[in-house]
Amino acid sequence: MDTITALREAGSKIEELLGLEHSPVAITFHEVAPVNGAPYYDKPMSTPTEDGRAGRVAASCVFWMEAHASTFHTAPQDHGNCSVGRFTHGLAEAGDIIDKSDVGALLDVGWVTLEAFAGVAALSRRPAAITYGPVSQAKSLPDVVLLRLKPRQMMEVADAVAVEFLGKPQCQILPRAADQGVIAVSMGCALSRARTGMHDDELTCALPATRLIELATALDAVVRADRAVVGYAEADKRRF
């Protein structure tokens, strides 16, 4: 079996084992912008703000949500509205965004401090394009696979593999997975939830695509054990 077929099958297995509402998303950071294989995201650019921010969506994490349905490429300028997302996705340096009004708003209300922001992960390379889409449509090995999970599903993932829980912003889980090879989890920051509409009972998990098969294999035993325990507990509570 070739690598891409194995990746797709692992994604399908994880989706089935966990009973995911949303299919796993493949994310690829390109050194050279692709010219075929999928369309470029083409919703209109927003009107620029006074400080020059503009993009095709409110924040880079919005692309995560839209990628459950189809595969598309994005150009760096498509991500230009959310300065934090530009930074974590490797599209801007800290010095490029520190004077932007959206960052100023976060600092002014104390949502983040400069000291805390200094510890936020950012992709170590500058992508020429970023591709998003369902793992089931992957044509090549992506960098990261993103899962949207409920607490019960997150428990099973954490039982199956070692995970790293990260604070805000949510989007820093991508560079942690892509650059450090860890399986990174976010509870979902308020900023991202407001921009994406992600529900309060959801979390996000990013893992290196090279570890997807590992997770699928480990989950099999965990889910079988959980189902057995649920069966026992359901039978036992009939005594009450």
C-alpha contacts under 8 A as a table, 3 or more apart, distances in Angstrom:
res1	aa1	res2	aa2	distance
1	M	5	T	6.52
1	M	6	A	6.42
2	D	5	T	5.51
2	D	6	A	6.26
3	T	6	A	5.09
3	T	7	L	6.11
3	T	141	L	7.69
4	I	7	L	4.93
4	I	8	R	6.19
4	I	138	A	7.09
4	I	139	K	6.77
4	I	140	S	6.18
4	I	141	L	6.34
5	T	8	R	5.15
5	T	9	E	6.17
6	A	9	E	5.11
6	A	10	A	6.08
6	A	213	I	7.48
7	L	10	A	5.11
7	L	11	G	6.23
7	L	135	V	7.60
7	L	141	L	7.92
7	L	209	A	7.74
7	L	212	L	6.80
7	L	213	I	6.66
8	R	11	G	5.10
8	R	12	S	6.27
8	R	135	V	5.87
8	R	136	S	5.08
8	R	137	Q	7.71
8	R	138	A	7.20
9	E	12	S	5.05
9	E	13	K	6.08
9	E	136	S	7.88
10	A	13	K	5.00
10	A	14	I	6.16
10	A	212	L	6.30
10	A	213	I	5.31
10	A	216	A	5.61
11	G	14	I	5.21
11	G	15	E	6.16
11	G	24	P	6.40
11	G	135	V	6.33
11	G	136	S	7.04
11	G	212	L	7.04
11	G	213	I	7.98
11	G	216	A	7.48
12	S	15	E	5.03
12	S	16	E	6.15
12	S	136	S	7.29
13	K	16	E	5.12
13	K	17	L	5.97
13	K	216	A	6.30
14	I	17	L	5.11
14	I	18	L	5.96
14	I	215	L	7.78
14	I	216	A	5.42
14	I	219	L	7.45
15	E	18	L	5.55
15	E	19	G	5.64
15	E	20	L	5.08
15	E	23	S	6.37
15	E	24	P	7.14
16	E	19	G	5.03
16	E	20	L	6.86
17	L	219	L	7.39
17	L	220	D	7.02
17	L	223	V	6.73
18	L	153	Q	5.81
18	L	156	E	7.96
18	L	223	V	7.63
20	L	23	S	6.50
20	L	148	R	7.63
20	L	149	L	7.04
22	H	68	H	6.51
22	H	147	L	7.81
22	H	148	R	6.57
23	S	68	H	5.84
23	S	134	P	6.50
23	S	135	V	7.66
23	S	147	L	7.46
24	P	68	H	7.08
24	P	134	P	5.91
24	P	135	V	5.75
24	P	145	V	6.51
24	P	146	L	5.75
24	P	147	L	5.15
24	P	148	R	7.51
25	V	64	W	7.20
25	V	67	A	6.34
25	V	68	H	6.09
25	V	132	Y	6.80
25	V	133	G	5.44
25	V	134	P	4.49
25	V	135	V	5.29
25	V	145	V	5.44
25	V	146	L	5.01
25	V	147	L	6.70
26	A	131	T	7.85
26	A	132	Y	5.77
26	A	133	G	5.42
26	A	134	P	5.72
26	A	135	V	4.94
26	A	138	A	7.02
26	A	142	P	5.84
26	A	143	D	7.51
26	A	144	V	5.97
26	A	145	V	4.63
26	A	146	L	6.49
26	A	209	A	7.79
27	I	130	I	7.00
27	I	131	T	5.59
27	I	132	Y	4.77
27	I	133	G	6.88
27	I	142	P	5.60
27	I	143	D	5.94
27	I	144	V	5.16
27	I	145	V	6.11
27	I	146	L	7.55
28	T	130	I	5.58
28	T	131	T	5.06
28	T	132	Y	6.75
28	T	141	L	7.98
28	T	142	P	4.63
28	T	143	D	4.98
28	T	144	V	6.66
29	F	127	P	5.46
29	F	128	A	7.58
29	F	129	A	6.27
29	F	130	I	4.73
29	F	131	T	6.69
29	F	142	P	7.80
29	F	143	D	6.69
30	H	33	A	6.03
30	H	34	P	7.54
30	H	127	P	5.24
30	H	128	A	5.64
30	H	129	A	5.24
30	H	130	I	5.96
30	H	131	T	7.77
31	E	126	R	7.51
31	E	127	P	5.31
31	E	128	A	5.35
31	E	129	A	7.27
32	V	127	P	7.59
32	V	128	A	5.45
32	V	129	A	7.03
33	A	75	A	7.80
33	A	128	A	5.16
33	A	129	A	5.01
34	P	37	G	7.60
34	P	73	H	7.80
34	P	129	A	7.35
36	N	39	P	7.20
38	A	71	T	6.30
38	A	72	F	5.34
38	A	73	H	6.47
39	P	71	T	7.71
39	P	72	F	5.28
39	P	73	H	6.13
40	Y	72	F	5.43
40	Y	73	H	4.48
40	Y	74	T	5.63
40	Y	75	A	7.64
41	Y	72	F	5.85
41	Y	73	H	5.98
41	Y	74	T	5.64
42	D	56	R	7.58
43	K	56	R	5.80
44	P	56	R	5.80
45	M	54	A	6.51
45	M	55	G	5.14
45	M	56	R	4.47
45	M	57	V	7.75
45	M	78	D	7.32
46	S	54	A	5.31
46	S	55	G	5.50
46	S	56	R	6.04
46	S	57	V	7.70
47	T	54	A	6.20
48	P	51	D	7.65
48	P	52	G	5.23
48	P	53	R	5.24
48	P	54	A	4.66
49	T	52	G	5.09
49	T	53	R	5.21
49	T	54	A	6.72
50	E	53	R	7.50
51	D	100	K	6.26
51	D	101	S	6.83
53	R	80	G	5.69
53	R	81	N	4.86
53	R	82	C	7.59
53	R	83	S	7.99
53	R	100	K	7.98
54	A	77	Q	7.71
54	A	78	D	7.70
54	A	79	H	7.79
54	A	80	G	5.03
54	A	81	N	4.53
55	G	58	A	6.84
55	G	59	A	7.86
55	G	77	Q	6.33
55	G	78	D	4.61
55	G	79	H	5.28
55	G	80	G	4.59
55	G	81	N	4.77
56	R	78	D	5.03
56	R	79	H	6.84
56	R	80	G	7.89
56	R	81	N	7.85
57	V	60	S	7.14
57	V	62	V	6.54
57	V	63	F	7.56
57	V	78	D	7.22
57	V	79	H	7.08
57	V	81	N	7.19
58	A	62	V	6.86
58	A	81	N	5.83
58	A	82	C	6.44
58	A	195	R	6.32
59	A	62	V	5.57
59	A	63	F	7.68
59	A	79	H	6.40
59	A	80	G	7.76
59	A	81	N	6.04
59	A	82	C	4.79
59	A	85	G	6.28
59	A	192	S	7.80
59	A	195	R	6.78
60	S	63	F	5.60
60	S	64	W	7.36
60	S	79	H	5.47
60	S	82	C	6.96
60	S	85	G	5.40
60	S	86	R	7.21
60	S	89	H	7.93
61	C	64	W	5.13
61	C	65	M	6.99
61	C	85	G	7.25
61	C	171	C	6.61
61	C	192	S	6.79
61	C	196	T	6.83
62	V	65	M	5.30
62	V	66	E	6.53
62	V	195	R	6.95
62	V	196	T	5.17
63	F	66	E	5.12
63	F	67	A	6.05
63	F	132	Y	7.12
64	W	67	A	5.32
64	W	68	H	7.39
64	W	132	Y	6.93
64	W	146	L	7.87
65	M	68	H	6.13
65	M	196	T	7.05
66	E	69	A	6.18
66	E	70	S	7.38
67	A	70	S	5.39
67	A	71	T	6.09
67	A	72	F	7.49
67	A	132	Y	5.44
67	A	133	G	4.41
67	A	134	P	6.17
68	H	133	G	6.14
68	H	134	P	5.34
69	A	133	G	7.14
69	A	134	P	6.80
70	S	132	Y	8.00
70	S	133	G	5.29
70	S	134	P	6.35
71	T	131	T	7.18
71	T	132	Y	5.54
71	T	133	G	3.73
71	T	134	P	6.46
71	T	137	Q	7.16
72	F	131	T	5.73
72	F	132	Y	5.61
72	F	133	G	6.30
73	H	129	A	6.74
73	H	130	I	5.76
73	H	131	T	4.25
73	H	132	Y	6.41
74	T	78	D	6.23
74	T	79	H	7.96
74	T	129	A	5.60
74	T	130	I	5.22
74	T	131	T	6.07
74	T	132	Y	7.96
75	A	78	D	5.43
75	A	79	H	7.49
75	A	128	A	6.87
75	A	129	A	4.81
75	A	130	I	6.67
76	P	79	H	5.70
76	P	80	G	7.18
76	P	91	L	6.39
76	P	127	P	7.63
76	P	128	A	6.64
76	P	129	A	6.06
76	P	130	I	7.72
77	Q	80	G	5.19
78	D	81	N	7.95
79	H	82	C	6.83
79	H	85	G	7.32
79	H	86	R	6.16
80	G	83	S	6.77
80	G	86	R	6.49
82	C	85	G	5.36
82	C	86	R	6.31
82	C	102	D	7.25
83	S	86	R	5.02
83	S	87	F	6.28
83	S	97	I	5.77
83	S	100	K	7.18
83	S	102	D	6.90
83	S	103	V	6.77
84	V	87	F	5.14
84	V	88	T	6.31
84	V	97	I	7.72
84	V	103	V	7.26
84	V	169	P	7.76
85	G	88	T	5.22
85	G	89	H	5.91
85	G	171	C	6.51
86	R	89	H	5.37
86	R	90	G	6.34
86	R	91	L	4.88
86	R	92	A	5.53
87	F	90	G	5.33
87	F	91	L	5.71
87	F	92	A	4.84
87	F	93	E	5.98
87	F	94	A	6.57
87	F	97	I	7.65
87	F	122	A	6.00
87	F	123	L	7.85
88	T	91	L	7.51
88	T	120	V	7.64
88	T	121	A	6.16
88	T	122	A	3.94
88	T	123	L	5.85
88	T	171	C	6.44
88	T	172	Q	5.51
88	T	174	L	7.70
88	T	175	P	6.67
89	H	92	A	7.97
89	H	122	A	6.17
89	H	123	L	5.51
89	H	171	C	7.79
89	H	172	Q	7.86
89	H	174	L	7.42
89	H	175	P	6.92
90	G	93	E	7.44
90	G	122	A	5.75
90	G	123	L	4.48
90	G	124	S	6.48
90	G	125	R	5.95
90	G	126	R	5.07
90	G	127	P	6.63
91	L	126	R	5.69
91	L	127	P	6.76
92	A	96	D	5.97
92	A	97	I	7.17
92	A	126	R	7.86
93	E	96	D	5.23
93	E	97	I	6.99
94	A	97	I	5.56
94	A	98	I	6.07
95	G	98	I	5.58
95	G	99	D	7.87
96	D	99	D	7.41
97	I	100	K	5.29
97	I	103	V	7.14
98	I	103	V	6.27
98	I	104	G	7.45
99	D	103	V	7.08
99	D	104	G	6.84
100	K	103	V	5.51
100	K	104	G	6.26
101	S	104	G	4.85
101	S	105	A	6.13
102	D	105	A	5.09
102	D	106	L	6.50
103	V	106	L	5.17
103	V	107	L	6.31
104	G	107	L	5.12
104	G	108	D	5.94
105	A	108	D	5.10
105	A	109	V	6.43
106	L	109	V	5.71
106	L	110	G	6.31
106	L	111	W	5.20
106	L	112	V	6.07
107	L	110	G	5.10
107	L	111	W	6.10
107	L	112	V	5.55
107	L	113	T	5.89
107	L	114	L	7.47
108	D	111	W	7.73
110	G	113	T	6.34
112	V	116	A	6.30
112	V	117	F	6.61
113	T	116	A	5.13
113	T	117	F	6.07
114	L	117	F	5.00
114	L	118	A	6.24
115	E	118	A	5.30
115	E	119	G	7.23
116	A	119	G	5.52
116	A	120	V	7.05
117	F	120	V	5.25
120	V	169	P	7.63
120	V	172	Q	6.60
121	A	172	Q	5.28
121	A	173	I	7.74
121	A	175	P	6.17
121	A	176	R	6.46
122	A	172	Q	6.44
122	A	175	P	5.46
122	A	176	R	7.74
123	L	126	R	7.39
123	L	174	L	7.70
123	L	175	P	4.57
123	L	176	R	7.75
123	L	178	A	7.49
123	L	179	D	6.81
124	S	175	P	7.51
124	S	179	D	6.87
127	P	130	I	6.73
133	G	137	Q	6.88
133	G	138	A	7.35
134	P	137	Q	5.45
134	P	138	A	6.84
135	V	138	A	5.14
135	V	145	V	7.48
138	A	141	L	7.14
138	A	142	P	7.55
141	L	209	A	7.03
142	P	145	V	7.36
142	P	209	A	6.01
143	D	178	A	5.85
143	D	208	P	5.95
143	D	209	A	5.61
143	D	210	T	7.92
144	V	174	L	6.89
144	V	177	A	6.59
144	V	178	A	5.96
144	V	206	A	6.39
144	V	207	L	5.58
144	V	208	P	4.58
144	V	209	A	4.92
145	V	206	A	5.66
145	V	207	L	5.41
145	V	208	P	6.24
145	V	209	A	5.45
145	V	212	L	7.63
146	L	204	T	6.96
146	L	205	C	5.70
146	L	206	A	4.54
146	L	207	L	6.63
147	L	204	T	5.68
147	L	205	C	5.06
147	L	206	A	6.39
148	R	202	E	6.42
148	R	203	L	5.78
148	R	204	T	4.70
148	R	205	C	6.50
149	L	152	R	7.95
149	L	153	Q	5.67
149	L	154	M	5.82
149	L	202	E	5.42
149	L	203	L	5.14
149	L	204	T	6.01
149	L	205	C	7.36
150	K	153	Q	5.25
150	K	154	M	6.11
150	K	201	D	6.00
150	K	202	E	4.89
150	K	203	L	6.26
151	P	154	M	4.94
151	P	155	M	6.15
151	P	201	D	7.13
151	P	202	E	7.08
151	P	203	L	7.34
152	R	155	M	5.10
152	R	156	E	6.55
153	Q	156	E	5.19
153	Q	157	V	6.35
154	M	157	V	5.04
154	M	158	A	6.09
154	M	203	L	7.70
155	M	158	A	5.12
155	M	159	D	6.12
156	E	159	D	4.96
156	E	160	A	6.19
156	E	219	L	6.99
156	E	222	V	6.39
156	E	223	V	6.80
157	V	160	A	5.06
157	V	161	V	6.24
157	V	215	L	7.58
157	V	219	L	6.71
158	A	161	V	5.45
158	A	162	A	6.07
158	A	163	V	6.02
159	D	162	A	7.59
159	D	222	V	6.79
160	A	215	L	6.73
160	A	218	A	5.12
160	A	219	L	5.33
160	A	222	V	6.22
161	V	215	L	6.63
161	V	218	A	7.14
162	A	183	I	7.10
163	V	182	V	6.98
163	V	183	I	4.99
163	V	184	A	5.78
163	V	185	V	6.79
164	E	182	V	6.97
164	E	183	I	6.12
164	E	184	A	4.76
164	E	185	V	5.93
165	F	184	A	5.99
165	F	185	V	4.78
165	F	186	S	5.92
165	F	187	M	7.83
166	L	170	Q	7.68
166	L	172	Q	7.92
166	L	173	I	7.12
166	L	184	A	6.89
166	L	185	V	6.02
166	L	186	S	5.33
166	L	187	M	7.69
167	G	170	Q	6.93
167	G	186	S	6.38
167	G	187	M	7.34
167	G	189	C	7.64
168	K	171	C	7.88
168	K	172	Q	7.69
168	K	186	S	7.55
168	K	188	G	7.38
168	K	189	C	5.39
169	P	172	Q	6.06
169	P	188	G	7.68
169	P	189	C	5.73
169	P	191	L	7.65
169	P	192	S	7.58
170	Q	173	I	6.37
170	Q	186	S	5.48
170	Q	187	M	7.34
170	Q	188	G	5.27
170	Q	189	C	5.37
170	Q	192	S	6.69
170	Q	204	T	7.91
171	C	174	L	6.10
171	C	192	S	7.99
172	Q	175	P	5.74
172	Q	176	R	6.50
173	I	176	R	5.14
173	I	177	A	6.19
173	I	184	A	5.23
173	I	185	V	6.32
173	I	186	S	6.75
173	I	205	C	7.28
173	I	206	A	5.88
174	L	177	A	5.30
174	L	178	A	6.03
174	L	184	A	7.68
174	L	206	A	5.93
174	L	207	L	7.88
175	P	178	A	4.91
175	P	179	D	5.56
175	P	180	Q	7.56
176	R	179	D	5.54
176	R	180	Q	5.31
176	R	181	G	6.94
176	R	182	V	6.36
176	R	183	I	7.83
176	R	184	A	6.47
177	A	180	Q	5.62
177	A	181	G	4.91
177	A	182	V	4.90
177	A	183	I	5.75
177	A	184	A	6.01
177	A	206	A	5.98
177	A	207	L	5.18
177	A	208	P	5.29
178	A	181	G	5.92
178	A	182	V	7.91
178	A	207	L	7.58
178	A	208	P	5.80
181	G	207	L	7.34
181	G	208	P	5.76
182	V	207	L	6.46
182	V	208	P	7.01
183	I	205	C	7.01
183	I	206	A	5.80
183	I	207	L	4.40
183	I	208	P	6.90
184	A	205	C	5.69
184	A	206	A	5.24
184	A	207	L	6.33
185	V	203	L	7.38
185	V	204	T	5.77
185	V	205	C	4.34
185	V	206	A	6.34
186	S	189	C	7.62
186	S	203	L	6.06
186	S	204	T	5.42
186	S	205	C	6.44
187	M	202	E	7.62
187	M	203	L	4.95
187	M	204	T	6.72
188	G	192	S	6.78
188	G	193	R	6.57
188	G	202	E	7.53
188	G	203	L	5.67
188	G	204	T	6.68
189	C	192	S	5.50
189	C	193	R	6.22
190	A	193	R	5.10
190	A	194	A	6.09
191	L	194	A	5.37
191	L	195	R	6.42
192	S	195	R	5.13
192	S	196	T	5.92
192	S	197	G	7.98
192	S	198	M	7.75
193	R	196	T	5.30
193	R	197	G	5.32
193	R	198	M	4.96
193	R	199	H	7.08
193	R	200	D	7.77
194	A	197	G	5.61
194	A	198	M	7.47
198	M	202	E	6.85
199	H	202	E	5.57
207	L	211	R	6.73
207	L	212	L	7.19
208	P	211	R	5.48
208	P	212	L	7.04
209	A	212	L	5.32
210	T	213	I	7.22
211	R	214	E	5.10
211	R	215	L	6.34
212	L	215	L	5.17
212	L	216	A	6.23
213	I	216	A	5.03
213	I	217	T	6.12
214	E	217	T	5.30
214	E	218	A	6.20
215	L	218	A	5.18
215	L	219	L	5.90
216	A	219	L	5.20
216	A	220	D	6.49
217	T	220	D	5.58
217	T	221	A	7.65
218	A	221	A	6.01
218	A	222	V	6.75
219	L	222	V	4.97
219	L	223	V	5.89
220	D	223	V	5.48
220	D	224	R	6.26
221	A	224	R	5.19
221	A	225	A	6.17
222	V	225	A	5.19
222	V	226	D	6.19
223	V	226	D	5.00
223	V	227	R	6.13
224	R	227	R	5.20
224	R	228	A	6.30
225	A	228	A	5.11
225	A	229	V	6.23
226	D	229	V	5.05
226	D	230	V	6.12
227	R	230	V	5.08
227	R	231	G	6.19
228	A	231	G	5.09
228	A	232	Y	6.31
229	V	232	Y	5.03
229	V	233	A	6.09
230	V	233	A	5.02
230	V	234	E	5.97
231	G	234	E	5.23
231	G	235	A	6.26
232	Y	235	A	5.25
232	Y	236	D	6.02
233	A	236	D	4.96
233	A	237	K	6.07
234	E	237	K	5.48
234	E	238	R	6.90
235	A	238	R	5.63
235	A	239	R	7.93
236	D	239	R	5.99
237	K	240	F	5.59
